[in-house]
Amino acid sequence: MKVGVNLKSSCFEIIDTIQSEFSHRFSDFDMSLMKSVRVPSPASNCFLDREELQPLYSIVNSTTKTISTDLLNETTSVKKHCLIKAS
């Protein structure tokens, strides 16, 4: 009977560890970061979208946590240019 209790305890410990790892790996920020990887692709529905780009930008430019007006203007200009070329 003692072996069964230890096995049950070990199973719960493993499940708790897996759950903790999933929570760490798939946090809201991590999910938004994964989504922001598609932003630079002109084929994406969210091509150069400011909100989708924000998580990626916050990692690349760690000194500035929000997208600057200059970058916003540049992405808007590039997006318009690409849409004109595609037409």
C-alpha positions in Angstrom: 0.0 0.0 0.0 2.9 2.4 0.7 4.1 2.0 -2.9 0.7 3.1 -4.2 0.7 6.3 -2.1 4.2 7.2 -3.2 3.3 6.6 -6.9 0.1 8.8 -6.5 2.1 11.5 -4.8 4.7 11.4 -7.6 2.0 11.7 -10.2 0.5 14.8 -8.6 4.0 16.3 -8.3 4.6 15.7 -12.0 1.2 17.1 -13.0 1.9 20.2 -10.9 5.3 20.7 -12.6 3.8 20.3 -16.1 1.0 22.8 -15.3 3.5 25.3 -13.9 5.7 24.9 -17.0 2.7 25.4 -19.3 1.7 28.5 -17.4 5.2 29.9 -17.7 5.6 29.1 -21.4 2.1 30.1 -22.6 1.5 33.3 -20.6 -0.6 36.1 -22.2 2.6 37.9 -23.1 4.2 34.9 -24.7 1.1 34.2 -26.8 1.0 37.8 -28.0 4.7 37.6 -28.8 4.1 34.5 -30.9 1.3 36.3 -32.8 3.5 39.4 -33.4 6.0 37.3 -35.4 3.5 37.3 -38.3 3.3 41.1 -38.4 6.3 41.7 -40.8 4.8 39.5 -43.4 2.8 41.4 -46.2 0.7 38.2 -46.6 -0.5 38.5 -43.0 -4.0 40.0 -42.2 -2.2 42.1 -39.5 0.7 43.3 -41.6 2.5 46.0 -39.7 -0.4 46.4 -37.2 0.7 48.6 -34.3 -1.1 46.6 -31.6 0.2 43.3 -32.9 3.7 44.6 -33.3 4.0 46.0 -29.7 5.1 42.8 -27.9 7.9 42.2 -30.4 9.0 45.8 -30.3 9.1 45.8 -26.5 11.7 43.0 -26.7 13.8 44.3 -29.5 13.9 47.8 -28.1 14.2 47.2 -24.4 14.8 50.9 -23.5 11.5 52.0 -25.0 8.5 49.9 -24.1 6.0 51.6 -26.4 6.2 52.1 -30.2 7.5 55.6 -31.0 5.7 58.0 -33.3 8.5 57.7 -35.8 8.2 54.0 -36.0 4.4 54.2 -36.3 4.8 56.7 -39.2 7.3 54.4 -40.9 5.2 51.3 -40.6 2.1 53.2 -41.9 4.1 54.5 -44.8 5.6 51.0 -45.7 2.2 49.4 -45.3 0.6 51.9 -47.8 3.5 51.4 -50.2 3.2 47.6 -50.1 -0.6 47.8 -50.6 -0.2 50.1 -53.6 2.4 47.7 -55.1 0.1 44.7 -54.5 -2.8 46.4 -56.4 
